[in-house]
Amino acid sequence: METRLPSLPLMKIFSYLDAYSLLQVAQVNKNWNELASNDVLWRKLCQKRWLFCDMVTLQLQDKETWKQFFVYRTWQEHSKTRANPRDFTYKEIPLQYGLCGYACYISGCGVTRKGQDKSVVCMVSSKNTISTWDVHKSVITWKSPEQLASIKLLTTLPEMHIAVTVDIQSTIKLWDCHNREALATNILESPCKSLKAVITKDDPIVLLH
């Protein structure tokens, strides 16, 4: 005869378990599997292991549950530790693109199963433009119009396929790397020395210094 323990005490006990133990107890029966897959438990484990999980949503991680995210992210980390040089894609950017030294991933910066994700880099050229470059195909996939002033800072939000630039005249622009024109433009009150875009639990933000 099967004895069912109340859900709340079980959840309390499960909250002290590590990821491996949670996966083990989930094999006991259907009820334990449902409780051990609870998003509250797995988000806690994600936040404990990766600090950035405090500021992101599952939608931006393209996962339906925190358990899925934990398992997939852990698989990525293990895959990287076992990787050989032949597992990486190495390409040289052709000289005619005039790369200035600023380049950030705009998509596909992580390890993926079966290689279904393509890696695209956003970069600044010497011709005062930004463009996206498909690493695997070695082709330019998008290019902005030439800007009046040289671009000195670049950052990206790969989760949203967004790029942010600041030029030497302190003009900040937001690009979606699909349209020719910037999504938004503003003039900063003072010169910017550093630029970083991050995802918070509410909205994406741009940090300036």
Phi, psi and chi 1 to 4 in degrees:
 res  aa     phi    psi   chi1   chi2   chi3   chi4
   1 MET       -  127.5  177.5  177.4  170.6      -
   2 GLU   -81.7  133.6 -178.1  179.5  -15.2      -
   3 THR  -104.5  123.5  -58.1      -      -      -
   4 ARG   -98.3  119.4  -72.7  176.6   63.5   94.2
   5 LEU   -80.2  148.3  -63.5  175.7      -      -
   6 PRO   -58.2  146.5  -23.1   33.7      -      -
   7 SER   -64.6  -42.5  -64.7      -      -      -
   8 LEU   -63.4  -47.0  -73.5  179.0      -      -
   9 PRO   -61.8  -36.7  -25.0   35.6      -      -
  10 LEU   -64.2  -43.6  -92.4  179.4      -      -
  11 MET   -60.9  -38.3  -78.0  -72.0  -72.0      -
  12 LYS   -63.5  -43.8 -177.0   66.0  174.7  177.9
  13 ILE   -65.5  -43.6  -65.8  171.2      -      -
  14 PHE   -63.6  -27.4  -72.4  175.0      -      -
  15 SER   -66.8  -16.2   69.0      -      -      -
  16 TYR   -93.7   -3.8  -67.0  103.7      -      -
  17 LEU   -87.1  153.2  -59.6 -179.1      -      -
  18 ASP   -84.5  177.6   58.3   21.3      -      -
  19 ALA   -62.3  -44.7      -      -      -      -
  20 TYR   -60.3  -43.3  178.3   77.6      -      -
  21 SER   -66.7  -37.1  -60.9      -      -      -
  22 LEU   -62.6  -42.0  -92.5 -176.3      -      -
  23 LEU   -64.8  -32.7  -68.2  172.4      -      -
  24 GLN   -70.2  -48.3  -68.6  -67.0  100.1      -
  25 VAL   -68.0  -22.6  -60.9      -      -      -
  26 ALA   -66.1  -15.4      -      -      -      -
  27 GLN   -86.5   -5.8  -54.0  -58.6  -47.5      -
  28 VAL   -67.1  -56.1  173.5      -      -      -
  29 ASN  -160.7  178.8   57.2   42.7      -      -
  30 LYS   -63.6  -40.0 -174.8  176.8  179.9  179.6
  31 ASN   -65.5  -45.6 -179.4   49.7      -      -
  32 TRP   -66.6  -35.6  -79.4   35.9      -      -
  33 ASN   -61.9  -43.0 -179.6  -79.4      -      -
  34 GLU   -64.5  -43.5 -177.2  177.5  -15.7      -
  35 LEU   -68.7  -42.1  -67.2  174.3      -      -
  36 ALA   -72.5  -10.9      -      -      -      -
  37 SER   -99.9    5.9  -60.2      -      -      -
  38 ASN   -58.6  135.0 -172.0  -76.9      -      -
  39 ASP   -61.7  -31.4 -110.2   12.7      -      -
  40 VAL   -62.2  -43.3  172.7      -      -      -
  41 LEU   -65.7  -45.1  -61.8  176.2      -      -
  42 TRP   -75.8  -31.1  -74.8   97.9      -      -
  43 ARG   -67.1  -38.0  179.8  163.5 -168.0  176.1
  44 LYS   -59.7  -42.3  179.5 -178.2  175.8 -177.9
  45 LEU   -66.9  -38.7  -70.5  173.6      -      -
  46 CYS   -64.6  -43.8  -71.1      -      -      -
  47 GLN   -65.9  -33.2  -69.2  171.1  -31.7      -
  48 LYS   -71.0  -35.2 -176.6  177.5  179.8  179.8
  49 ARG   -88.7  -37.2 -177.5  158.1  179.7  168.9
  50 TRP  -127.9  112.6  -57.5  -70.3      -      -
  51 LEU   -60.9  -31.7  -65.0  178.6      -      -
  52 PHE   -66.8  -14.3   71.4   88.3      -      -
  53 CYS   -66.8  -15.7  -73.0      -      -      -
  54 ASP   -68.5  -19.3  -74.6  -30.6      -      -
  55 MET  -118.1    7.6  -58.3 -176.9  -65.8      -
  56 VAL  -123.1  163.4  -60.1      -      -      -
  57 THR  -112.6  160.7   63.2      -      -      -
  58 LEU   -63.8  -33.7  -79.4  175.7      -      -
  59 GLN   -59.1  -39.8  -71.1   74.9   18.5      -
  60 LEU   -73.0  -19.7  -69.0  172.4      -      -
  61 GLN   -94.8    0.1  -61.0  -61.2  -36.9      -
  62 ASP    58.9   39.1 -163.8   28.9      -      -
  63 LYS  -132.3  151.6  -67.1  -70.2  176.7  -72.4
  64 GLU   -88.5  -30.2  -65.9 -179.1    1.0      -
  65 THR  -134.9  158.6   67.6      -      -      -
  66 TRP   -70.6  -26.3  -76.4  105.5      -      -
  67 LYS   -64.8  -45.1  179.7 -179.5  178.2 -179.8
  68 GLN   -59.0  -43.7  -73.8 -179.0   -9.3      -
  69 PHE   -62.7  -44.5  174.5   79.4      -      -
  70 PHE   -61.8  -48.1 -172.5   98.2      -      -
  71 VAL   -63.3  -43.4  171.5      -      -      -
  72 TYR   -69.0  -42.5 -174.2   72.9      -      -
  73 ARG   -65.4  -39.7 -178.2   81.7 -179.8 -173.0
  74 THR   -65.1  -40.6  -58.3      -      -      -
  75 TRP   -60.6  -40.9  170.4   83.4      -      -
  76 GLN   -59.0  -46.8  -78.3 -172.0  -39.7      -
  77 GLU   -62.8  -44.0  -68.7 -178.3  -12.0      -
  78 HIS   -65.9  -36.9  -71.3  170.5      -      -
  79 SER   -64.0  -38.4  -63.8      -      -      -
  80 LYS   -67.5  -37.0  -70.5  177.0 -179.0  177.5
  81 THR   -70.2  -25.7   61.1      -      -      -
  82 ARG   -96.5    0.4  -61.8 -168.2  -56.9  -92.0
  83 ALA   -69.3  147.5      -      -      -      -
  84 ASN  -108.0  159.2  -64.3  -49.4      -      -
  85 PRO   -51.1  -34.2  -28.5   36.1      -      -
  86 ARG   -70.8  -13.1   63.4  177.5  178.4  -87.8
  87 ASP   -80.8   -9.4  -62.7  -38.0      -      -
  88 PHE  -103.0  151.0  -65.4   88.5      -      -
  89 THR   -96.1  123.6  -60.8      -      -      -
  90 TYR  -119.0  124.0  171.4   80.7      -      -
  91 LYS  -135.9  147.5  -60.5  -78.3 -175.5  172.7
  92 GLU  -103.1  133.3  -69.5 -173.5   -0.6      -
  93 ILE   -76.5  124.3  -60.5  175.4      -      -
  94 PRO   -55.2  143.3  -25.8   35.5      -      -
  95 LEU   -59.6  -31.1 -173.6   61.5      -      -
  96 GLN   -67.3  -14.6   63.8  -96.5   31.9      -
  97 TYR   -75.8  -13.9  -66.3  149.1      -      -
  98 GLY    60.6   46.5      -      -      -      -
  99 LEU   -63.0  132.1 -177.8   63.5      -      -
 100 CYS   -91.3   -9.2  -86.0      -      -      -
 101 GLY   115.0   -4.8      -      -      -      -
 102 TYR  -105.3  122.4  -57.5  107.9      -      -
 103 ALA  -151.4  134.7      -      -      -      -
 104 CYS  -139.6  147.2  -56.7      -      -      -
 105 TYR   -65.6  136.5  -85.2  106.0      -      -
 106 ILE  -108.1  -17.5 -163.5   73.5      -      -
 107 SER  -168.6  159.6   69.1      -      -      -
 108 GLY    63.8   39.4      -      -      -      -
 109 CYS   -90.0   -2.4   57.1      -      -      -
 110 GLY  -109.8  173.0      -      -      -      -
 111 VAL   -76.4  135.6  178.8      -      -      -
 112 THR  -126.0  152.8   57.6      -      -      -
 113 ARG   -72.5  134.5  -63.3 -177.6 -170.4  -87.9
 114 LYS    59.6   14.5  -59.9  179.3 -178.3  179.0
 115 GLY    61.4   32.5      -      -      -      -
 116 GLN   -77.8  -14.9   71.9  -89.7   30.0      -
 117 ASP   -96.9  132.7 -133.1    7.5      -      -
 118 LYS   -95.8  143.4   64.5  177.8 -178.7  179.1
 119 SER   -91.7  125.7  -63.0      -      -      -
 120 VAL  -126.0  131.0  179.2      -      -      -
 121 VAL  -109.0  137.6  172.6      -      -      -
 122 CYS  -100.4  133.1 -175.1      -      -      -
 123 MET  -142.4  158.1   55.7 -168.6 -177.6      -
 124 VAL  -101.0  135.4  178.1      -      -      -
 125 SER  -104.5  166.9   77.8      -      -      -
 126 SER   -72.0   -7.4   56.8      -      -      -
 127 LYS   -98.0   22.8  -62.8  179.8  179.9  178.7
 128 ASN    60.8   39.5  -63.7   -7.1      -      -
 129 THR  -129.7  161.6   64.4      -      -      -
 130 ILE  -118.1  150.3   63.7  168.6      -      -
 131 SER  -148.6  162.2   54.1      -      -      -
 132 THR  -111.5  140.8   55.7      -      -      -
 133 TRP  -127.5  119.9 -170.2   60.5      -      -
 134 ASP   -74.5  112.1 -171.9  -45.8      -      -
 135 VAL   -62.4  -40.6  175.4      -      -      -
 136 HIS   -73.0  -39.3  -59.2  -75.0      -      -
 137 LYS   -92.4  -11.4  -63.9 -179.7  179.5  179.2
 138 SER    57.5   46.0  -63.1      -      -      -
 139 VAL  -133.3  148.9  -64.7      -      -      -
 140 ILE   -76.9  127.1  -66.3  -69.4      -      -
 141 THR  -103.6  -16.2   56.6      -      -      -
 142 TRP  -162.8  149.0  170.0   84.5      -      -
 143 LYS  -147.1  136.3 -171.9  176.5 -178.8 -179.9
 144 SER   -82.1  164.2   73.8      -      -      -
 145 PRO   -65.0  158.1  -18.4   30.8      -      -
 146 GLU   -67.3  132.1 -173.1  170.7  -19.8      -
 147 GLN   -90.1  155.1  -56.0  -60.7  -66.5      -
 148 LEU   -69.4  -32.8  -63.0  177.2      -      -
 149 ALA  -120.3  154.2      -      -      -      -
 150 SER   -66.2  138.2  -61.8      -      -      -
 151 ILE   -83.8  125.3  -62.5  169.0      -      -
 152 LYS  -107.3  -20.7   70.2  172.2 -173.9  176.1
 153 LEU  -135.5  144.0  -64.2  172.1      -      -
 154 LEU  -142.9  136.9  166.8   71.0      -      -
 155 THR  -144.4  163.4 -171.6      -      -      -
 156 THR  -137.3  159.9   57.6      -      -      -
 157 LEU  -118.1   87.1  -76.8  166.5      -      -
 158 PRO   -56.7  -31.1  -24.9   35.3      -      -
 159 GLU   -63.6  -25.1  -58.3   89.6  -14.5      -
 160 MET  -116.2    1.2  -57.8  177.6   68.3      -
 161 HIS    58.3   42.8 -150.4   73.4      -      -
 162 ILE  -116.4  142.4  -68.6  -70.0      -      -
 163 ALA  -122.7  148.3      -      -      -      -
 164 VAL  -127.9  133.9 -175.1      -      -      -
 165 THR  -128.7  154.0   59.4      -      -      -
 166 VAL  -132.4  131.3  173.7      -      -      -
 167 ASP  -100.9 -179.8   63.5   27.3      -      -
 168 ILE   -70.5  -11.6   59.2  174.2      -      -
 169 GLN   -97.9   14.8  -64.9  179.5   -8.1      -
 170 SER    63.9   33.5  -63.9      -      -      -
 171 THR   -95.7  123.8  -58.6      -      -      -
 172 ILE  -103.6  135.5 -176.4  169.9      -      -
 173 LYS  -133.4  146.2  -67.3 -173.4  177.4 -176.9
 174 LEU  -111.8  127.9 -177.6   71.2      -      -
 175 TRP  -123.0  143.8  -50.1   83.0      -      -
 176 ASP  -100.0    4.2   72.2   -6.5      -      -
 177 CYS    57.7   28.8  -63.0      -      -      -
 178 HIS  -131.0  -43.6  -72.2  106.9      -      -
 179 ASN   -89.3  151.0  -62.8  -40.8      -      -
 180 ARG   -67.8  -38.9  -73.5  -86.1  -65.4  168.4
 181 GLU   -94.1  153.4  -58.9  -59.0  -34.9      -
 182 ALA   -66.9  146.8      -      -      -      -
 183 LEU   -70.5  -36.2  -67.7  174.4      -      -
 184 ALA  -153.0  148.5      -      -      -      -
 185 THR  -138.0  140.3  -58.0      -      -      -
 186 ASN  -151.2  156.0 -157.6   -3.7      -      -
 187 ILE  -104.0  124.6  -55.5  -63.0      -      -
 188 LEU   -76.3  147.3  -58.3  175.1      -      -
 189 GLU   -74.2  -24.5  -65.5 -178.7   -1.7      -
 190 SER  -142.7  159.7   58.1      -      -      -
 191 PRO   -58.5  145.3  -24.0   34.6      -      -
 192 CYS  -106.8  128.7  177.7      -      -      -
 193 LYS   -98.7  -27.5  -63.4 -179.8 -180.0  178.9
 194 SER  -144.5  155.4   63.6      -      -      -
 195 LEU  -144.0  132.1  178.5   68.9      -      -
 196 LYS  -149.8  134.6 -175.6  175.2  179.2   60.7
 197 ALA  -110.0  134.3      -      -      -      -
 198 VAL  -136.5  157.8  -64.3      -      -      -
 199 ILE   -98.7  126.2  -61.5  -69.0      -      -
 200 THR  -107.3  174.7   70.5      -      -      -
 201 LYS   -68.6  -16.3   59.7 -177.2  178.0 -179.1
 202 ASP   -99.6  -58.5  -62.8  -43.5      -      -
 203 ASP  -152.1  163.0  -69.4  -63.4      -      -
 204 PRO   -71.3  144.7   23.9  -32.7      -      -
 205 ILE  -134.3  158.4   61.2  172.8      -      -
 206 VAL  -113.2  126.9  176.9      -      -      -
 207 LEU  -101.4  127.8  -55.4  175.4      -      -
 208 LEU  -119.3  147.1  -54.0  169.7      -      -
 209 HIS  -139.1      -  173.1   67.1      -      -
